[in-house]
Amino acid sequence: MKTRDKSWVLITGASSGFGEEFARQYAGQGHSLVLVARRLDRLQALAEALRQQNRINVIVEQVDLSDIEAVTGLHQRLLEQGIAIDILINNAGHGLHGPFLDARLDTALAMVQLDIASLTAITHVFAQDMRKRGRGKILLVASLLAYLGVQNFAVYAAAKAYVLGLGDALHRELKPDGITVTTLCPGMSETGFATAAHQKLTPALQQLMMKPAPVVAAGIRALQAGRISIVPGWANKATTIFIWATPRWLHQAVISRIING
Ligand SMILES: NC(=O)c1ccc[n+]([C@@H]2O[C@H](COP(=O)([O-])OP(=O)(O)OC[C@H]3O[C@@H](n4cnc5c(N)ncnc54)[C@H](OP(=O)(O)O)[C@@H]3O)[C@@H](O)[C@H]2O)c1
């Protein structure tokens, strides 16, 4: 198959939501893609559609990223195929909504494993290769909730604060190696997130929901421009200003009400 022969983009969590949209937008730019998630049927259907529409290379990797050995296995398989990842979209993750003490401990820790440990492992493994080549781009998907602790999203919000902190630090640290690190902090968006997190959407949140396409487009633009982080959408940007400008007790109370009703 004749392809447009552009650089490789690896997208985690490509079977739905933002990840699927990242795949569509990078495919539209002619990049070769590695799509990673657990639901193989969805990855394969997306890969076939993108190959036909865009004449690009697409590799599908069914991986449960919560297993760190599976992360290193993925890296090894790509190396053996001579595939060097130029752009890493570290997107796979899920939320957990509800009272801290009502969730099973192993459920909360499984989320920490995926949202923190696996994201760190993938970044570490692929950034090593990028450093050797002297170039690369990494996008970390955090959340607007990274900016504050949120009642009933306690562990998830704290996990995303880690992602934002990691991104801030690596943005400076990896720059001399030619690697750009950008953190994307979306607000509530129309993906599979709410279902996976067992979150019932309040009317206020439904009003604020963004579609995945503009969120992803903002992330790609920010990564391309080498920005440290990006909050997509005016309502989400206004929320970060509100958080910055008001005392902790106030913005916590208001945002908790918007999220929990
Ligand atoms: N949508 C929002 O409102 C929102 C807001 C802020 C931040 N975010 C963040 O955006 C990112 C993407 O979520 P989304 O909103 O697009 O939700 P989504 O539609 O549920 O997508 C989540 C993706 O992660 C993958 N995934 C989950 N567990 C995995 C595992 N163990 N191994 C490999 N892949 C796994 C899922 O694929 P499989 O199930 O096929 O494995 C799916 O492709 C997450 O990091 C989320 O925290 C979302």
The ligand as a Gaussian input file, in Angstrom:
#p B3LYP/6-31G(d) Opt

LIG

0 1
 N      -14.244000      13.038000      28.944000
 C      -13.993000      13.844000      29.960000
 O      -14.892000      14.510000      30.471000
 C      -12.579000      13.986000      30.442000
 C      -12.231000      15.166000      31.105000
 C      -10.917000      15.313000      31.554000
 C       -9.985000      14.331000      31.318000
 N      -10.349000      13.184000      30.676000
 C       -9.305000      12.170000      30.424000
 O       -9.265000      11.876000      29.040000
 C       -8.656000      10.612000      28.847000
 C       -9.444000       9.816000      27.825000
 O      -10.716000       9.525000      28.339000
 P      -12.056000       9.735000      27.490000
 O      -12.752000      10.893000      28.065000
 O      -11.773000       9.711000      26.052000
 O      -12.898000       8.454000      27.958000
 P      -13.198000       7.081000      27.208000
 O      -14.017000       7.343000      25.996000
 O      -13.767000       6.190000      28.266000
 O      -11.766000       6.558000      26.757000
 C      -10.853000       5.957000      27.641000
 C       -9.859000       5.171000      26.829000
 O       -8.883000       4.593000      27.721000
 C       -8.747000       3.229000      27.391000
 N       -8.372000       2.437000      28.551000
 C       -8.998000       2.375000      29.752000
 N       -8.391000       1.487000      30.553000
 C       -7.343000       0.959000      29.834000
 C       -6.354000      -0.009000      30.097000
 N       -6.284000      -0.636000      31.284000
 N       -5.453000      -0.305000      29.133000
 C       -5.523000       0.315000      27.924000
 N       -6.426000       1.260000      27.620000
 C       -7.335000       1.566000      28.557000
 C      -10.116000       2.797000      26.874000
 O       -9.993000       1.680000      26.014000
 P      -10.395000       0.156000      26.371000
 O      -11.561000       0.215000      27.301000
 O      -10.705000      -0.412000      25.034000
 O       -9.154000      -0.412000      26.967000
 C      -10.514000       4.029000      26.065000
 O       -9.981000       3.950000      24.772000
 C       -8.586000       9.964000      30.229000
 O       -7.256000      10.062000      30.716000
 C       -9.533000      10.826000      31.065000
 O       -9.176000      10.821000      32.434000
 C      -11.621000      12.995000      30.227000

